[in-house]
Amino acid sequence: MQAAPVTKAQLNKVDPFFLQVTLALVVVGIAFVVSASWHESLRYFASPWVFIVKHIVSVVFGLSIMFVFSFLHFRWLKTLAWPLLITALVALVLTAKFGVVSGGSRRWLALGFLNLQVSEFAKIIAALIVTKVLVEGRNQVWAFLGVLLMAGLVLKQPDLGGSILIMAAALAAVYASGFNLFAFVAGLAGFIYLGVQQVLRTPYQMDRVKYWLDPYSDPLGHGYNLIQSIRAIGSGGLWGVGIGASVQKLGPLPIAYADFIFSIICEEVGLLGAAGLLFLFFAWIYRALYISLNAEDSFGQIFGFSLTLIFAFQVLINIAVATGLFPITGMTLPLVSFGGSSFLSASIIVGILLNISRFSRL
């Protein structure tokens, strides 16, 4: 179906509140990446600016991509769904074969000037392809097989958190489309089976579950990160120790500027500051759902809902890991944590939702 011509009013129309909340989260992220990364950057690179400069570059590039996607009509993405799925599968196979190994996982595909974490974009593609086939009512089996294959390849890296997000995106589209019970149950059962088998066959993932349940059984080894994260959160109290004054970022808490940035935020600005951040995330998710609900067609509604759930689920898992409610998975806090692929994928999600708001019924 040919998209209707874009009017000047639609080009000028964008949800200002949603954009403002997004930019507020980005500013919070910059402030705490600066605070949490300078010491480790100084230790490894003899300069406090390495991680900070990289994050600023990611922010500038990500916001530029967000701007571009906010002008690309979301229905146009339907024409790219199958090529993007095939591209993602090829990229994941290449990652499995030639990817960069770090921390026991092979998650990054080296492209010379950057290392790309393909799973960050696979979750968006999963939402896109499943939404497309559900709305059109054909090729559903092939689409779900493609999504399962993507999730399986990510699980083999191993990256349990990334595979969870891919399946969550697909299942969110199924739910939003009217709850196709067979597809939902089949997809969920297949993923649970793959996930359990992968954890059982991967010793270090079994260790993560074991020491998540009892971190103090190995406080200087497998339980160390979780213990230090909880200490950082607890030491912040109500008001925090002050921005820049974190002790945990000076060595006890590894990768404080990425996976555990929420712990540093709690330590430096306390319970009240963390509550403010959670309020921003709540406002973002609420407005994204509002935008999706008022999309101009069913494709926009389902796609927007799926993207919102991806974002919300990632926020939930990151905070649950930091607070000890979920095993450590290595998942960033979207728009806030350091990480080029993570920030870029979040920017794409925001750009698509902004575009949906341009053509909404509001």
Secondary structure, DSSP 8 states (H G I E B T S, - for coil): -------HHHHH---HHHHHHHHHHHHHHHHHHHHHHHHHHHHHHS-TTHHHHHHHHHHHHHHHHHHHHHHS-GGGGGGGHHHHHHHHHHHHHHHHHH-EEETTEEEEEE-SS-EEETHHHHHHHHHHHHHHHHHHTS-HHHHHHHHHHHHHHHHTTT-HHHHHHHHHHHHHHHHHTT--HHHHHHHHHHHHHHHHHHHHH-HHHHHHHHHHH-GGGSTTTTTHHHHHHHHHHHHTTTT-S-TT--SGGGTTSTTTTTTTHHHHHHHHHHHHHHHHHHHHHHHHHHHHHHHHHT-SSHHHHHHHHHHHHHHHHHHHHHHHHHTTSS-------TTTSS-HHHHHHHHHHHHHHHHHHHTS--
